């Protein structure tokens, strides 16, 4: 299961899911081939339109904001009901006192979930539970409660006997008042493997799929059909995989939308609904970061393809998007500034900038790292990925409790497409999974709908409230126009003419980037220099200063570059990757014959350079 470069899955070859929708769980397992799973200087601006390009006309902007490029119309996002909490069942652990009940009550209050839909069960207080405990303490009591309270109604169907099996009476869901199941901190995470569970079709499964351990969430997703030929071994096809109409996510189609409010601490779990509501109120804003591996062939290339599809989808919707193609993951010094979305692979535990004390996750941030055991525990702030991402401020995420094999991890292109089209987090997460009763856990408020409001309405709302987030909406306007072919000079003219640009480090940086794209490094440096005077975020400041110093070198202003480097060292003495920065600064100091400063930098380089491995005599 180990990739010597990144500990990745041994990836199954892609298979058309359409051909498997009606297949049995055994057929699904048998088909899958499953070896595992950057430079600037000031100048006077804004007195006049600094570029001859004409401004972007607002009527064009409105058309872009209304249609988002036209693609979203292909997905039918269900409008949120007046009280979406009425569609939720909340389950907490009565033995996890008082945390589980308190978080359940807090969620029910924030989302207006009726009290009769908050259910307490006596469950193990560990993250793991046996199959017998799952059936006796969770699945069957919950099924009975849903039926007794009229939340899901079932009909009986008599199935005649055959030569292979006796006749039986089955229960099919025929109507439902609820669609979502929210598991609260304290409800176990994982169902352990039961070696005594022998099921009839196991022999048809490939050996690696003859396993019955699973994520509790993924198993409960099939609760509506749990009494219709239940089988627990191997992955089960998700009948709603890649659905484009959110109205189909209903227990009458055999699936519940299951997610959990969980994390390393009760406080983190409790905060997930608060951050989700804030993200819905203000919109999800910030930058998107996608950390690929640069794979174009081989068994792992499908993982990169999913990430690349997701990144391009987000970028086309106007978000400032960073797509990294290098084999290694983001380094610890990589400036992750104001993160709205993050997706990457494939480190065994939180690494790089996610090991720092603070990550600039925006309210409502979506974060995901693909790894076989990314959710092996949710109780740690350092182990695996889901716990650390939540501890650093992510609002929603997903992960795997055990080896899923690459083919059966969430397909991120589908996930982000549905989320951006207005689906709820729970709907988008379900649509992205081609298998249930398997290893994926979904963490965060499933009602979270960050793009439920049309972009034009969101922009007008921010203007009306004079929100500090308004520059992000203007940034999206510019990016949407660029995506649809607006010439860069016109985008420059638009930002130059907008008064808000003068007060926003975000827009000044974008203006600098546009000038660089147009080949005007001098004006690009001016944009970065101006942005640095407007109180950028700490990580954004790192990006601006390092980029400005490099541009000043390119512009043959080493004195300015040296001044920028000196300011950087003063402001960021704990920056985790100072060694390469000192080397750049040393070259500039030597060029200027600043002997004393060069010696200081040489001493810093000697101190930071790792010792050479010891050698024999």
C-alpha positions in Angstrom: 0.0 0.0 0.0 3.0 2.3 0.2 4.2 4.7 -2.5 7.9 5.3 -1.8 7.5 8.9 -2.8 4.3 10.0 -1.0 2.9 7.0 0.9 0.0 7.0 -1.6 -2.8 4.5 -2.4 -2.1 1.9 -4.9 -4.8 3.2 -7.2 -7.3 1.1 -9.0 -7.8 1.8 -12.7 -10.8 4.1 -13.4 -14.0 2.2 -14.1 -17.2 3.6 -15.5 -19.6 3.8 -12.6 -22.6 3.7 -14.9 -22.0 0.1 -15.6 -21.9 -0.6 -11.8 -25.0 1.2 -10.6 -27.1 -1.9 -10.6 -24.3 -4.3 -9.7 -24.0 -6.0 -6.3 -21.4 -5.0 -3.7 -19.5 -8.1 -4.8 -19.4 -7.0 -8.4 -18.2 -3.6 -7.3 -15.3 -5.1 -5.4 -14.5 -7.6 -8.1 -14.2 -5.0 -10.9 -11.8 -2.6 -9.0 -8.1 -3.2 -9.6 -6.9 -2.3 -6.2 -3.2 -2.2 -5.6 -3.6 0.7 -2.8 -4.2 3.9 -2.7 6.7 35.6 -6.9 9.0 41.8 -7.6 7.9 45.7 -7.1 8.4 49.6 -6.9 6.0 52.4 -6.2 4.8 55.0 -8.6 2.0 57.6 -8.4 -1.4 56.1 -9.5 -5.1 56.6 -9.2 -5.0 60.3 -10.1 -6.0 59.2 -13.6 -6.8 56.0 -15.2 -3.3 54.6 -15.4 -4.0 52.3 -18.3 -5.7 53.2 -21.6 -7.9 50.1 -21.4 -11.5 50.9 -20.9 -13.1 49.9 -17.5 -15.1 46.7 -17.2 -18.8 47.7 -17.8 -21.0 46.8 -14.8 -23.7 45.4 -17.1 -21.2 42.7 -18.2 -20.3 42.1 -14.6 -23.9 41.6 -13.7 -24.3 39.0 -16.5 -21.2 37.1 -15.2 -22.4 37.2 -11.6 -25.9 36.1 -12.6 -24.8 33.1 -14.7 -21.3 32.3 -13.3 -20.3 31.5 -16.8 -23.4 29.4 -17.5 -22.2 26.1 -16.1 -24.1 26.1 -12.9 -27.4 25.8 -14.7 -26.5 22.2 -15.4 -26.8 21.4 -11.7 -30.2 21.7 -9.9 -29.4 22.9 -6.4 -32.5 22.6 -4.2 -33.4 25.9 -2.6 -33.0 25.6 1.1 -36.3 25.3 2.9 -37.4 28.1 5.2 -36.2 26.0 8.1 -33.6 23.5 6.9 -33.2 22.3 10.5 -36.6 20.5 10.2 -34.9 18.1 7.8 -32.3 17.1 10.4 -32.0 14.3 13.0 -29.3 14.8 15.6 -27.8 11.9 17.5 -25.7 12.2 20.6 -24.1 9.8 23.0 -25.9 9.8 26.4 -22.8 8.2 27.9 -20.5 11.1 26.8 -21.8 13.5 29.5 -22.0 16.4 29.3 -20.2 17.3 26.1 -22.2 15.3 23.5 -25.6 16.5 24.8 -24.5 20.1 25.1 -23.2 20.2 21.5 -26.3 18.5 20.3 -28.5 21.2 22.0 -26.3 24.0 20.7 -26.6 22.6 17.1 -30.3 22.2 17.4 -30.7 25.7 18.7 -28.6 27.3 16.0 -30.2 25.3 13.2 -33.8 25.3 14.7 -34.0 21.5 14.8 -37.2 20.3 16.5 -36.6 18.8 19.9 -38.3 15.5 18.9 -35.6 15.1 16.3 -32.7 15.2 18.8 -32.1 11.6 19.9 -29.8 10.3 22.6 -28.4 6.8 22.6 -26.2 4.8 24.9 -23.0 4.2 22.9 -19.4 3.4 23.6 -17.3 6.4 24.6 -14.3 5.4 22.4 -13.8 6.2 18.7 -14.2 2.5 17.9 -17.2 0.2 18.3 -17.7 -3.5 17.4 -20.1 -4.6 14.7 -22.4 -6.0 17.4 -22.3 -2.7 19.3 -23.1 -0.8 16.1 -26.1 -3.0 15.3 -27.5 -3.3 18.8 -26.7 0.1 20.2 -26.9 2.4 17.1 -28.3 1.2 13.9 -31.4 -0.8 15.1 -32.4 1.7 17.9 -32.0 4.6 15.5 -34.0 2.9 12.8 -36.8 2.2 15.3 -36.8 5.8 16.6 -37.0 7.2 13.1 -39.9 5.0 12.3 -41.7 5.5 15.6 -41.5 9.3 15.4 -42.8 9.3 11.8 -39.6 10.8 10.5 -39.2 8.1 7.9 -42.2 5.9 6.9 -41.8 2.4 5.5 -43.9 0.0 3.5 -43.7 -3.8 3.5 -42.9 -5.8 0.5 -43.2 -9.6 0.4 -40.4 -11.3 -1.5 -41.2 -14.8 -2.6 -38.9 -17.8 -1.8 -36.4 -19.0 -4.4 -34.3 -22.1 -4.6 -31.4 -20.1 -3.2 -33.2 -18.4 -0.2 -36.4 -18.4 1.7 -39.2 -15.8 1.4 -39.1 -12.7 3.5 -40.9 -9.4 4.3 -38.8 -6.3 3.4 -39.2 -2.7 4.6 -38.9 0.0 2.0 -38.9 3.8 2.7 -41.8 5.5 1.1 -41.8 9.0 2.6 -39.5 11.0 4.8 -39.6 14.3 6.8 -35.8 14.3 7.3 -32.8 14.0 4.9 -29.8 14.7 7.2 -28.3 12.8 10.1 -25.9 14.7 12.3 -23.7 12.7 14.6 -22.3 14.6 17.6 -18.9 14.5 19.3 -19.0 11.3 21.4 -20.7 9.1 18.8 -18.1 6.5 17.7 -16.2 7.0 14.5 -15.3 3.5 13.3 -16.8 0.0 13.2 -14.1 -2.5 13.8 -13.6 -5.6 11.6 -15.7 -8.6 12.7 -13.9 -11.8 11.6 -17.0 -13.9 12.5 -19.3 -12.1 10.1 -19.6 -14.4 7.1 -21.8 -13.2 4.2 -22.9 -15.2 1.2 -21.3 -13.2 -1.6 -17.9 -12.7 0.0 -16.2 -15.1 -2.4 -17.0 -12.9 -5.3 -15.1 -10.0 -3.8 -11.4 -9.4 -4.4 -9.4 -10.3 -1.3 -8.6 -6.7 -0.3 -12.4 -5.9 -0.2 -13.3 -8.9 2.0 -13.5 -6.5 5.0 -16.4 -5.3 7.0 -14.8 -2.5 9.0 -16.3 0.9 8.0 -16.8 4.5 9.0 -20.0 4.8 11.2 -21.1 7.7 9.0 -20.8 5.8 5.8 -22.6 2.8 7.2 -25.5 4.9 8.5 -25.9 6.6 5.1 -27.6 3.4 4.0 -29.8 3.2 7.1 -33.1 3.6 5.1 -32.4 0.3 3.3 -30.6 -1.4 6.2 -33.4 -3.9 6.4 -33.4 -4.6 2.7 -30.9 -7.3 1.9 -28.2 -5.8 4.2 -24.6 -6.8 3.5 -21.7 -5.2 5.4 -18.6 -6.6 3.6 -16.9 -4.5 1.0 -18.0 -1.1 -0.5 -21.6 -0.7 -1.6 -22.5 1.4 -4.7 -23.9 4.8 -3.9 -27.0 5.2 -6.0 -26.7 9.0 -5.8 -23.1 9.3 -7.0 -22.6 12.3 -9.2 -26.3 13.3 -8.9 -27.0 16.7 -10.5 -30.3 17.4 -8.9 -30.1 17.8 -5.1 -33.8 16.9 -4.8 -32.9 13.2 -5.2 -31.0 13.2 -1.8 -33.9 11.7 0.1 -34.2 8.6 2.2 -36.9 7.3 -0.2 -33.9 6.8 -2.6 -32.2 4.7 0.0 -29.6 7.3 1.4 -29.4 9.5 4.4 -27.0 12.5 4.3 -24.7 11.8 7.3 -22.1 14.1 8.7 -20.7 14.7 12.2 -19.8 17.6 14.4 -16.6 16.3 15.8 -12.9 17.0 16.3 -10.0 17.0 18.8 -12.1 18.8 21.5 -15.7 19.5 22.3 -15.1 23.2 21.7 -13.9 22.6 18.2 -16.8 20.3 17.4 -19.3 22.9 18.8 -17.7 25.7 16.7 -18.3 24.0 13.4 -22.0 25.0 13.2 -21.1 28.6 14.2 -18.5 28.9 11.5 -20.8 27.4 8.9 -23.5 29.9 9.7 -21.0 32.7 9.5 -19.9 31.4 6.1 -23.5 31.3 4.9 -24.2 34.8 6.2 -21.1 36.5 4.7 -20.2 34.1 1.9 -17.1 32.0 1.5 -14.3 34.3 0.6 -10.5 33.9 0.3 -8.0 32.0 -1.8 -8.1 28.4 -3.1 -5.0 26.2 -2.8 -4.6 22.9 -4.6 -1.5 20.8 -4.0 -1.1 18.3 -6.8 1.8 16.0 -7.4 2.3 16.7 -11.1 1.3 13.1 -12.2 0.2 12.6 -15.8 0.4 8.8 -16.0 0.6 5.7 -13.8 -1.9 4.3 -11.3 -1.9 7.4 -9.2 -2.6 9.9 -12.0 -6.4 9.7 -11.4 -5.9 11.3 -8.0 -4.1 14.3 -9.6 -6.8 14.4 -12.3 -9.5 14.8 -9.6 -7.6 17.6 -7.9 -6.8 19.3 -11.2 -10.5 19.2 -12.2 -11.5 20.7 -8.9 -8.9 23.4 -9.1 -9.9 24.4 -12.6 -13.6 24.4 -11.5 -12.9 26.7 -8.6 -10.7 29.0 -10.8 -13.4 29.3 -13.4 -15.8 30.5 -10.7 -13.6 33.5 -10.0 -11.6 32.4 -7.0 -8.0 33.4 -6.7 -6.5 29.9 -7.2 -3.0 28.5 -6.6 -2.3 25.2 -8.4 0.9 23.6 -7.3 2.2 20.8 -9.6 5.4 19.9 -7.7 5.7 16.3 -6.4 6.2 17.4 -2.8 3.5 18.9 -0.6 3.6 22.6 0.4 6.7 23.4 2.5 6.4 24.7 6.0 7.3 28.3 4.8 4.7 28.4 2.0 2.5 31.4 2.7 -1.0 30.1 2.8 -2.9 33.4 2.9 -6.6 33.7 3.7 -7.6 30.2 2.8 -11.1 29.6 1.6 -10.4 26.2 0.1 -7.6 23.7 0.3 -7.2 20.3 -1.2 -4.0 18.3 -1.5 -2.3 14.9 -1.2 -0.4 12.8 -0.1 1.3 13.0 3.3 0.5 10.6 6.2 -0.1 13.4 8.7 -0.5 17.2 8.7 2.6 18.7 7.3 4.1 21.9 5.9 2.2 25.1 6.8 -0.4 23.1 8.6 2.1 22.4 11.4 2.4 26.0 12.3 0.5 27.5 15.3 -1.9 29.4 13.1 -3.3 28.8 9.6 -5.3 31.6 8.0 -8.5 29.7 7.4 -11.4 32.0 6.5 -14.8 31.5 8.2 -16.5 28.6 6.4 -13.2 27.2 4.9 -13.3 23.9 3.1 -10.2 21.7 3.6 -9.3 18.2 2.5 -6.2 16.1 2.3 -6.3 12.8 0.5 -4.7 10.0 2.4 -5.7 6.4 3.3 -5.9 7.2 7.0 -6.6 10.9 7.1 -9.3 10.3 9.7 -7.8 7.4 11.6 -8.5 9.5 14.7 -10.3 12.8 15.2 -9.0 13.4 18.7 -5.5 14.5 17.8 -4.2 17.9 16.7 -1.1 16.4 15.1 -2.0 12.8 13.9 -3.6 12.2 10.6 -5.3 15.2 8.8 -8.9 15.7 9.8 -8.2 16.6 13.4 -5.4 19.0 12.7 -7.3 20.8 9.9 -10.3 21.3 12.2 -8.0 22.5 15.1 -6.4 25.1 12.7 -9.8 26.5 11.8 -11.3 24.5 8.9 -15.1 24.5 8.9 -15.8 21.3 6.9 -13.6 18.4 5.8 -13.7 14.7 4.9 -11.4 11.8 5.6 -10.9 8.0 5.7 -11.0 6.0 8.9 -9.2 3.1 7.2 -7.7 2.1 3.8 -10.4 2.9 1.2 -8.3 2.5 -2.0 -8.1 5.5 -4.2 -11.1 4.6 -6.4 -13.4 4.9 -3.4 -12.3 8.2 -2.0 -14.3 11.4 -2.6 -14.0 12.7 -6.2 -13.2 16.3 -5.6 -14.2 17.6 -9.1 -17.7 16.5 -8.4 -17.6 17.7 -4.8 -16.6 21.3 -5.7 -18.8 21.5 -8.7 -21.9 20.7 -6.6 -20.8 22.9 -3.7 -20.3 25.9 -6.0 -23.6 25.2 -7.7 -25.5 25.8 -4.4 -25.7 22.3 -3.0 -25.3 21.9 0.8 -22.1 20.4 2.1 -23.9 17.2 2.9 -25.4 16.9 -0.6 -22.0 17.7 -2.3 -20.1 15.2 -0.1 -22.6 12.4 -0.8 -22.6 13.1 -4.6 -18.8 12.9 -4.6 -18.7 9.3 -3.1 -19.2 6.4 -5.5 -19.3 4.0 -2.6 -21.0 3.9 0.8 -20.8 1.4 3.7 -17.0 2.0 3.4 -14.4 4.2 5.0 -15.2 7.9 4.4 -16.3 10.2 7.3 -17.8 13.6 6.6 -17.1 16.3 9.2 -18.9 19.6 9.5 -22.4 20.9 9.4 -24.2 19.1 6.5 -26.6 22.0 6.1 -23.7 24.4 5.3 -24.6 26.0 2.0 -21.9 28.7 1.2 -23.1 29.4 -2.3 -26.8 29.3 -1.7 -27.1 33.0 -2.5 -26.5 34.1 -6.1 -23.3 36.0 -6.6 -25.0 39.2 -7.7 -27.2 39.1 -4.6 -24.2 38.4 -2.4 -22.3 41.3 -3.9 -25.2 43.7 -3.4 -25.6 42.4 0.2 -22.0 43.2 1.0 -22.3 46.6 -0.5 -25.4 47.3 1.5 -23.7 46.2 4.7 -20.4 47.9 3.8 -18.8 44.7 4.7 -15.0 44.4 5.0 -15.3 41.3 2.7 -16.4 43.5 -0.2 -12.9 43.5 -1.8 -13.1 39.8 -2.3 -16.3 40.2 -4.3 -14.6 42.8 -6.5 -11.7 40.4 -6.9 -14.2 37.7 -8.1 -15.7 40.1 -10.5 -12.3 40.7 -12.1 -11.5 37.0 -12.2 -14.8 36.0 -13.7 -14.3 38.6 -16.5 -10.7 37.3 -17.1 -12.0 33.7 -17.3 -14.4 34.7 -20.1 -11.8 36.4 -22.1 -11.5 40.0 -20.9 -8.1 41.5 -22.0 -5.8 42.1 -19.1 -5.4 45.8 -19.9 -9.2 46.2 -19.4 -9.1 44.4 -16.0 -6.2 46.7 -15.0 -8.3 49.7 -16.0 -11.2 48.5 -14.0 -9.2 48.1 -10.8 -7.4 51.4 -11.3 -10.8 53.2 -11.6 -12.4 51.5 -8.6 -11.9 53.6 -5.4 -12.0 50.5 -3.2 -8.8 49.3 -4.7 -6.9 52.1 -2.9 -8.0 50.7 0.5 -7.5 47.0 -0.1 -4.3 45.0 0.0 -6.1 42.2 -1.8 -7.0 44.3 -4.8 -3.7 46.1 -4.8 -1.9 42.8 -4.9 -4.2 41.6 -7.8 -3.5 44.8 -9.6 0.2 44.2 -9.2 -0.2 40.6 -10.5 -2.1 41.8 -13.5 0.7 44.2 -14.4 3.2 41.4 -14.1 1.0 39.3 -16.4 1.1 42.2 -18.9 4.9 42.3 -18.7 5.1 45.5 -16.7 7.3 44.5 -13.7 7.7 48.1 -12.5 4.0 48.7 -12.1 3.7 45.2 -10.6 6.2 46.1 -8.0 4.3 49.3 -7.3 1.1 47.2 -6.6 2.9 45.0 -4.1 4.5 48.0 -2.4 1.2 49.7 -2.1 -0.5 46.5 -0.7 2.2 46.3 2.0 1.0 49.7 3.3 -2.6 48.5 3.7 -2.3 46.0 6.6 -2.3 42.7 4.7 -2.7 39.5 6.6 0.5 38.0 8.1 0.9 35.3 5.4 -0.1 37.7 2.7 2.6 40.1 4.0 5.2 37.3 3.6 4.2 36.7 0.0 4.2 40.4 -0.8 7.6 41.1 0.8 9.4 38.2 -0.8 7.8 38.9 -4.2 8.7 42.6 -4.0 12.3 41.9 -3.2 12.7 39.6 -6.2 11.1 42.1 -8.5 13.4 44.9 -7.2 16.3 42.7 -8.1 14.9 42.2 -11.6 14.4 45.9 -11.9 18.1 46.4 -10.9 17.3 48.2 -7.7 19.4 46.1 -5.3 19.4 48.9 -2.7 15.6 48.7 -2.5 15.7 44.9 -2.5 18.2 44.8 0.3 16.0 47.2 2.3 13.0 44.9 1.7 15.0 41.8 2.9 16.1 43.7 6.0 12.5 44.5 6.8 11.5 40.9 6.2 14.1 39.6 8.7 13.1 42.2 11.3 9.3 41.3 11.0 9.6 37.5 10.6 12.5 36.2 12.8 10.6 32.9 13.3 9.9 32.3 9.6 10.6 28.6 9.2 12.5 28.7 5.9 14.9 31.6 6.5 17.9 29.8 4.9 17.1 30.4 1.2 16.0 34.0 2.0 19.3 34.7 3.7 21.1 33.3 0.6 19.1 35.6 -1.7 19.8 38.6 0.6 23.5 37.7 0.7 23.8 37.8 -3.1 22.3 41.3 -3.0 24.5 42.5 -0.2 27.6 41.2 -1.9 26.6 42.9 -5.1 26.3 46.2 -3.2 29.6 45.6 -1.4 27.8 45.8 1.9 30.5 43.9 3.7 29.2 44.0 7.3 25.7 43.0 6.3 27.1 40.3 4.1 29.0 38.9 7.0 25.9 39.0 9.1 24.0 37.0 6.5 26.9 34.5 6.1 26.8 33.9 9.9 23.0 33.3 9.7 23.5 30.9 6.8 26.1 28.9 8.7 23.9 28.7 11.7 20.9 27.6 9.7 22.7 25.1 7.4 22.1 21.5 8.5 25.3 19.7 9.5 26.7 17.2 7.0 26.2 13.6 7.8 29.1 12.1 9.7 31.5 10.1 7.5 34.0 7.4 8.4 37.8 7.9 8.5 
